[in-house]
Amino acid sequence: MSENTNPIATIETTKGQMTLELWKDIAPGTVNNFTKLANEKFYDGTCFHRIMAGFMIQGGDPQTKDQSLQDLWGTGGPGHTIKAEFNERPHVRGVISMARSASPDSAGSQFFICLDNASFLDGQYTAFGTLSSGDDVLVDIGNTPVESSNSGENSKPKERIEVTSIRVS
């Protein structure tokens, strides 16, 4: 009998479905926050607003629900922040982690999923789960053509990749 009691997140996107095992034992506060937001439909209708080929895809900004707020994409959150839970889990392909600003305890709702190994993030961002299915969807999203964002970073998707829902069970 399996002892695995870690929750499973199902991310439905316009490119397909991904499922992730969330590490409640490693980052309980982060998993609880993500679960609460997901099951309250906070993420529904958001999009992956930052895609960096060979690095990561980023989503979770509620402002991405509104096309007229594109200049602010990447700055939104749930109105609260959570304490960092940096851990020993490496940032490798398929790992989901919390995005944040320069302050370690500034994460709220934005998350990213690694497209490749990103060891330079280890111990500095809260890794809280790993992809269990939908690698083809992750690759497809990661290969989306991008253009320059307002910050000048070449990471703004030319095509809207919507998160239709995230549910955790």
N, C-alpha and C positions, 0 to 999 in steps of 0.2 A: 504494500500500500504506500502511495506517495505521501510524503510529509510536506510537500510544497504547498504553502498556504499564501504565497505571494499573489497579490491581485494581478489581473490581466486587463490591460487597456486596449480597446479596439478603436483605432483611428480610421474613420471613413473619409476618404477624400475624393475629389473629382477624378483622380488617377487610379483609384482602387483602395483596397483595405490593407492596413498594417496592424499587427498585434504585437504588444510588448509585455514582457513580464516585468512588473515593478518590484523593486527591492525594498519592501517595507522594513525588512530587518536591518538594512544598511542606512536608509534615509527615511525614517518613519514620518517626520514632520513634513518633508517634501512630498512624499507619496500621499499623505492625508490631504494636503493642500491641493495637489493635482486631481485627486479623486473627487474631492468636494466640488471643485470648479467644473470638472468634466461632467459629473452627474447632475449638476445644476444647469447644464447646457451653456455654460459660459463660452466654451470654445466653438460652439456651433455657428457656422457662417463666417468664421475667421479664415485667414489664408496663410500660406507660407510666404512671408514677405521678404525673406532673405535667403538666397540660395548661393552657396559658394562651392562650385564643382571641386570634387576631391577633398572637401572639408566637411560641410554640414548644410542642413536645411533648418530654418528657424521659423517658428510660428508662435501663436498664443497671444498676440496683441489684439485686444478687442477693437481697437481703432481700425483694424483691417476690414471690419464689416462694412465700413463706409468709404467708398471710393473717393469721396471729396476730401477725406482726411489723409490722403497719401503722403503729404509732406510730414505728417506726424507718425507714420508707421514706424514701429520699432521703439516707440517711447511709451506705449500704453501698458496698463496693468489692471489688476483687480481692485485697486484702492488700498491694498495692504502689501507688506513685504514679509518674507519669512527668513528665519535664521538659516545660514549656510550649514550644510551637513557634509563638508568635504570628507572624502573617504579614500580608501585604497583601490577602488575599482578603476581600472584604466579606461580612458576615453578611446575606445576602438570602434570599428565599423559597427553600426547598429545600436550604440549606446545612446540613451536619451539623458539629457542633462539640463539643468536650469540655466537660462540666460540671465545675465545680471549686468549692472553698470560697474563702475570701479569699486564700489563698496561691496564687500563680501556678503553682507546681509541685505542686498537690494533686490533679490529675485522675488517675483510675484506670480506671474502667469506664463511668461514667455519661456519657451523651451527650444532645444535644438536636438537633432538626431545626427550623429556622426556618420559621414559617408566613407571615412577612412580612419586610420589611426591618427590621433591628435594628442599625443602624450604630453605636449606642452600645456595642456589644460588640466592634467592630472593634479589633484590636490588643490585646485584653485576654483573649480566649478563642481556643483553637486550632481554627480552621476546618480541616477535613481532607477534605472531599468535598462533592458536590452530587447532588441527586436527578436520576436520568436517566429513571425511569419510576415510575408509581404516584402521580402528583399527586392523583388522585381519592381514594386511600387516605389520603394526608397530610391532605387537606381533611376527610375523614370523621372521622379521629381528632381533628383540631383542633376539630371541631364537637361533640365529646362533651360532654354536660352535666357540670358540675363542682359541687363543694361545698367548704366550708371544710376545709382540712387542719389538722393539729395546730398548725401555726405561725400559723394564722389566715388564710393565703393562700387565696384562692378558686381552687384549682387541682387539687383531688383529684377524679379522674374518678368519677362515680357508677356507671359500668359498667367492668368490668375489660377492658382492651384488652391482650391477651397477645401477647408476642413468642414465637411458637412456635419460630422458629429464625432465626439470622443465619449466613450462610456467605459467605466471601470467596474469590473465584477470580481 
